[in-house]
Amino acid sequence: MDRLIEPSELLSSDYYLKGIENILRDFNSQVTAAAAHASYEDINIECDSLLTNELTKQLFKSGWLSTVHDPGNGMVTIVVNVHESILRERWNSTK
């Protein structure tokens, strides 16, 4: 490696999008594995607070209900309520 990556590059390059994609891919793996065992418990996503807005937006667009817990240390926990999301989808499909 011939130079260090600058902090601004992390937000304006593929690193940011790849981070989002990796987290969402991991979420998909967790939720499908849980569904295979008929387990609909909440799934926690721990990430840097800089990623929160994009992650919650992507989750919401896909129909997932979530809340964000921010202890103020730069990291957040996004709690995805799997059971409530499924119930909401069923409710919306019967309208």
C-alpha positions in Angstrom: 0.0 0.0 0.0 1.5 3.3 -1.1 -0.7 5.7 0.9 -3.2 5.8 3.7 -6.9 6.2 3.0 -8.2 9.5 4.1 -11.4 9.7 6.2 -13.3 11.6 3.6 -12.7 8.7 1.1 -14.7 6.4 3.4 -17.8 8.4 3.0 -17.5 9.3 -0.7 -16.3 6.0 -2.1 -17.3 2.4 -2.5 -16.2 1.6 1.1 -19.4 3.2 2.4 -21.7 1.3 0.0 -19.9 -1.9 0.5 -20.2 -1.6 4.2 -24.0 -1.1 3.9 -24.3 -4.0 1.5 -22.3 -6.3 3.8 -24.5 -5.4 6.8 -27.7 -6.0 4.8 -26.4 -9.3 3.5 -25.6 -10.4 7.0 -29.1 -9.4 8.1 -30.7 -11.4 5.2 -28.7 -14.4 6.3 -29.8 -14.0 10.0 -33.4 -13.6 9.2 -33.7 -16.5 6.7 -31.8 -18.8 9.1 -34.2 -17.8 11.9 -37.2 -18.3 9.7 -36.0 -21.8 8.9 -36.3 -22.6 12.6 -39.6 -20.7 13.0 -37.9 -18.2 15.2 -39.1 -14.6 14.8 -37.0 -12.9 17.5 -35.6 -9.4 17.1 -32.4 -9.1 15.2 -29.8 -6.6 16.4 -27.5 -4.9 13.9 -24.6 -3.1 15.6 -22.9 -0.5 13.4 -21.2 2.9 13.3 -23.7 5.7 13.7 -22.7 7.1 10.3 -24.4 4.2 8.7 -27.7 4.4 10.6 -29.7 6.6 8.3 -29.0 4.6 5.2 -29.5 1.2 6.9 -32.8 2.2 8.5 -34.0 3.6 5.2 -33.1 0.4 3.3 -34.8 -1.7 6.0 -38.0 0.4 6.0 -38.2 0.3 2.2 -38.1 -3.5 2.4 -40.9 -3.6 5.0 -38.8 -4.1 8.2 -39.8 -2.2 11.4 -36.8 -1.1 13.5 -35.7 1.1 16.3 -32.3 2.7 16.9 -30.6 2.7 20.3 -27.7 5.2 20.5 -25.6 5.0 23.7 -23.6 8.0 22.5 -20.3 6.3 21.9 -20.3 6.4 18.1 -21.8 3.0 17.7 -25.6 2.2 17.5 -27.7 -0.8 17.7 -30.6 -1.1 15.2 -33.2 -3.5 16.5 -35.3 -5.1 13.8 -38.6 -6.3 15.1 -39.1 -9.4 12.9 -42.4 -10.5 14.4 -44.0 -7.1 14.3 -42.8 -6.6 10.7 -44.4 -9.9 9.6 -47.7 -9.0 11.4 -47.7 -5.6 9.7 -47.2 -7.2 6.3 -50.1 -9.6 6.9 -52.3 -6.7 8.0 -51.4 -4.7 4.9 -52.1 -7.6 2.6 -55.6 -8.1 4.0 -56.7 -4.5 3.3 
